[in-house]
Amino acid sequence: MIYYIVLVQGVPESYGCARSRIDFQKKKDLFDGFGCEIKNVSKEEFEKVKKKVDIKTQLYRKHFQLILGGENM
């Protein structure tokens, strides 16, 4: 497994795993087309970034629930 993070303007926004170097290269080419950077990282760094991105996502969801007044998003 190849662990990677997706950086948008240097800020981690997403993460994922690739099964092979070929799969990783395909994903890298795809993200480069959108102006994002994909970075190969160790499993330990991947877990740290994953936790931060998940916390940020939860905060965004709570923020939009308050704004939109919806209970389930």
C-alpha angles and dihedrals in degrees: 000000000000114000119208142174127210116227123200110194088341095307120114107243104161144004141203150155131252123204096215143007089259091053090047091050091050091052091046091053090048094051093044087059089060094048094254127127121229117203129195109227140176120263091252093053089043091057092050093050092043090056093049093047092048092051091049090050091051091050091051091050093050091047093052092044089057093047097045096035092228122142099203123041 
